[in-house]
Amino acid sequence: MDAPERGGLTLVRLVGVMLVVATILELGLYWAKCSLPNHKAPLELVPVLWRLIWAVLGVVVLIKARAIAEWISNILDD
């Protein structure tokens, strides 16, 4: 694997990890918003699932990282 391919693979993995981390932060903020003492609100399933879509996408990117990196490399080579 050449250096540009490794760089592309690292970039794709970084994007996948950042999607998961951003989802964790977003869920934490939602939980904190619902747990405020002055405005107590129950956690609802739909907003949590809506936020989890990005984490699922991040996991898929991590699983398919090599294929995505090769695809991007082929696009940039042409």
DRENGU-453873 format. One record per atom (N, C-alpha, C): x, y, z. Coordinates in pm, whole numbers, padded with zeros to 5 digits, always signed. Each point is the difference from the previous one (the first is absolute). Example, Ala and Ser with C-alpha at 12.3 -4.5 7.8 and 13.67 -1.06 7.14 Angstrom:
+01319-00569+00780;-00089+00119+00000;+00090+00120+00000;-00035+00105-00072;+00082+00119+00006;-00077+00109+00073;
% end
This chain:
+00085-00117+00000;-00085+00117+00000;+00090+00124+00000;-00022+00087-00095;+00079+00121-00014;-00040+00103+00106;+00084+00100+00015;-00025+00105+00099;-00131+00075-00026;-00032+00039-00126;-00128+00069-00020;-00121-00087+00035;+00010-00129-00028;-00110-00091+00035;-00016-00011+00151;+00113-00005+00071;-00006-00005+00147;-00059+00129+00056;+00038+00112-00062;-00056+00128+00042;-00150+00006-00022;-00045-00050-00115;-00143-00004-00028;-00074-00090+00097;+00059-00115+00030;-00061-00092+00096;-00009+00064+00138;+00104+00070+00040;-00001+00069+00129;-00107+00107+00003;-00014+00074-00108;-00103+00104-00007;-00140-00059+00010;-00025-00110-00069;-00132-00064+00005;-00028-00052+00140;+00100-00061+00063;-00019-00048+00137;-00025+00115+00097;+00070+00111-00020;-00020+00116+00085;-00142+00054-00013;-00052+00004-00121;-00138+00046-00021;-00098-00093+00071;+00022-00130-00010;-00088-00096+00067;+00001+00016+00151;+00119+00017+00057;+00011+00017+00145;-00064+00132+00043;+00019+00105-00079;-00058+00129+00035;-00154-00003-00005;-00056-00077-00091;-00145-00016-00003;-00050-00066+00129;+00070-00102+00045;-00039-00069+00124;+00017+00093+00120;+00112+00071+00007;+00026+00090+00113;-00102+00114+00003;-00030+00056-00116;-00098+00109-00006;-00138-00049+00045;-00034-00123-00033;-00127-00057+00043;-00004-00016+00151;+00109-00047+00057;+00006-00016+00146;-00015+00135+00069;+00068+00101-00053;-00013+00134+00058;-00142+00054-00015;-00060-00021-00116;-00137+00048-00024;-00099-00070+00093;+00016-00130+00020;-00088-00071+00093;+00020+00048+00144;+00124+00030+00036;+00027+00053+00134;-00065+00135+00021;+00006+00085-00102;-00065+00131+00010;-00152-00013+00008;-00056-00095-00077;-00145-00023+00005;-00042-00050+00138;+00080-00092+00056;-00030-00052+00133;+00008+00112+00104;+00102+00085-00012;+00015+00111+00094;-00116+00098-00012;-00043+00024-00123;-00114+00091-00022;-00127-00056+00063;-00019-00129-00010;-00120-00062+00058;+00010-00013+00151;+00119+00009+00055;+00019-00018+00144;+00010+00130+00077;-00020+00114-00066;+00006+00128+00072;-00104+00002+00111;+00039+00046+00118;-00096-00001+00112;-00122+00090-00023;+00019+00112-00068;-00112+00092-00020;-00096-00046-00109;+00050-00071-00099;-00081-00042-00115;+00011-00151-00021;-00038-00076+00100;+00010-00145-00007;-00086-00054-00113;+00060-00081-00089;-00074-00060-00111;+00051-00143-00017;-00088-00092-00036;+00045-00138-00020;+00080-00014-00130;+00092-00094+00002;+00072-00033-00124;-00098-00069-00093;-00005+00043-00123;-00090-00061-00097;+00080-00088-00096;-00063-00103-00049;+00067-00098-00084;+00034+00055-00138;-00089+00072-00062;+00021+00048-00138;+00120+00094-00010;+00015+00101+00088;+00119+00085-00011;+00130-00076+00025;-00003-00098+00089;+00120-00079+00025;+00035-00084-00123;-00100-00064-00060;+00026-00078-00121;+00046+00088-00115;-00058+00119-00011;+00040+00094-00105;+00148+00038+00014;+00044+00018+00123;+00140+00034+00024;+00092-00121-00021;-00051-00119+00023;+00082-00121-00015;+00027-00036-00146;-00074+00056-00093;+00023-00028-00142;+00143+00034-00038;+00051+00112+00053;+00137+00040-00034;+00103-00097+00058;-00026-00057+00117;+00091-00099+00057;+00002-00126-00084;-00116-00043-00045;-00008-00118-00087;+00076+00026-00130;-00017+00118-00055;+00073+00036-00122;+00151-00001+00027;+00043+00049+00114;+00141-00002+00036;+00055-00141+00013;-00077-00090+00057;+00043-00139+00013;+00010-00065-00138;-00096+00029-00087;+00005-00053-00137;+00124+00052-00072;+00031+00128+00018;+00121+00056-00061;+00124-00069+00054;+00005-00029+00128;+00115-00069+00056;+00012-00142-00053;-00112-00068-00018;+00004-00136-00052;+00045-00002-00146;-00050+00094-00079;+00030+00005-00144;+00113+00099-00031;+00085+00032+00095;+00101+00105-00017;+00093-00027-00118;+00047-00122-00013;+00095-00030-00108;-00066+00015-00137;-00122-00048-00013;-00070+00011-00129;-00029+00147-00034;-00039+00077+00100;-00027+00143-00024;+00128+00073-00037;+00110-00031+00068;+00128+00064-00031;+00046-00034-00141;-00017-00125-00041;+00037-00039-00137;-00089+00071-00102;-00128+00013+00029;-00093+00068-00090;+00040+00146-00016;+00031+00067+00111;+00042+00139-00007;+00132+00012-00077;+00091-00093+00023;+00129+00000-00071;-00020-00015-00150;-00091-00088-00039;-00027-00019-00142;-00063+00125-00063;-00088+00066+00072;-00062+00122-00050;+00104+00109-00019;+00092+00013+00096;+00101+00105-00007;+00108-00031-00103;+00022-00127-00032;+00100-00036-00100;-00047+00031-00140;-00130-00005-00025;-00052+00024-00137;+00000+00143-00039;
% end
